[in-house]
């Protein structure tokens, strides 16, 4: 998590501006500085390469958390952008507590 925070922190101030399609769904368009993060995989690829494992960035859209950048792939091959976190899953509880 620290590596992802460090990589994204170097890009600039976060902002949300408009809506952008990810995986066939509209998601808030997430920018760090002038870099649009939706459907951009440089940061998640770099973190995964350095740290191993997977890296994903989600955007909140109402009560939903939509995957906008990831190195996680679906079973049929493409990246799993547009997937939503399970609203009843354990990860949501951690997010609401501001935990990694």
N, C-alpha and C positions, 0 to 999 in steps of 0.2 A: 504494500500500500504506500509506503514511504517513497518508493521509486516512482510510482505513478504520480504522486503529489509533486515530487521534484520535477519530473519531466513536464507536467502540465503547467506548473508554476513559472517555468521559463518562457512560456509562450505569451503571457500577458494577462490582462484583467479579464475575468470571465464575464460573459454577457449572454443573454438569450434574445434573439432577434428573429421573429417570424417562425414559420413552420417549414420543415424539410422532410421529404419522404425517406424513410429508412425501412427496408424490408417490406415495402408495400403499405406502410402505415405513416401517417403524419406524426411527427414528433417535434417538440420545440427545437429550433435551430440553435445549437450550442456553439459559442465562439470563445476562444481564448486569444485575446488580442484580436488580430485580423484573421486568425486561422479558424476556419469552420471545422469542428470536430466530428459532426455527423458524417458518417461514411468515409472518414479519414482514418487510416490505420497505422500511420507512422509512429505515433506515440505508443499505442498498445503493442505494436510489433517490437519496438525498441525495449520496452519494459520486459516483455516476455523473453526476449533474447538475453537480456542482462540477468534477469532473476529466475528464469525458467517458469514453467506453468503458463497460466493464462492471465490476460488483462482485459478488463471491460470497463467502459464508461456508460453510465445510465443517465437519462434525463427524466425528471419528474414531469408528468403530464396529468394534472388533477390528482387522483389517487393511484395512478399507475406509474411504474418505473419502466421506461423503454430503453432497451440496449441500443445505443447509437454508434458505438465504436467498439470493436472486439477482435480478438484473434481466435475466439471460439468458433468452431465450424459446425454446421448442421450435419446430420448423417449423410445427406446427399451432396455435400461438398462446399456450398457457399457459406460465407460468414453468417453468423446468427444475429445480424442486426434486425431490429424490429421486434425481437422477442421481449416479452414482459416478464418481470419477476412475479412469482406466485404471491398474490396478495395475502395469503394465509401461511406463507412459508416463514422459516426462521430468520431469513435475511432481512425481511421487512422490519421485524422487531429490533434488530441491531441498527438498522438505518435510522429508525425513529429515536433511538438512543444516541445517535451520532457516533456509533462504534464502527470499526472496520469490519 
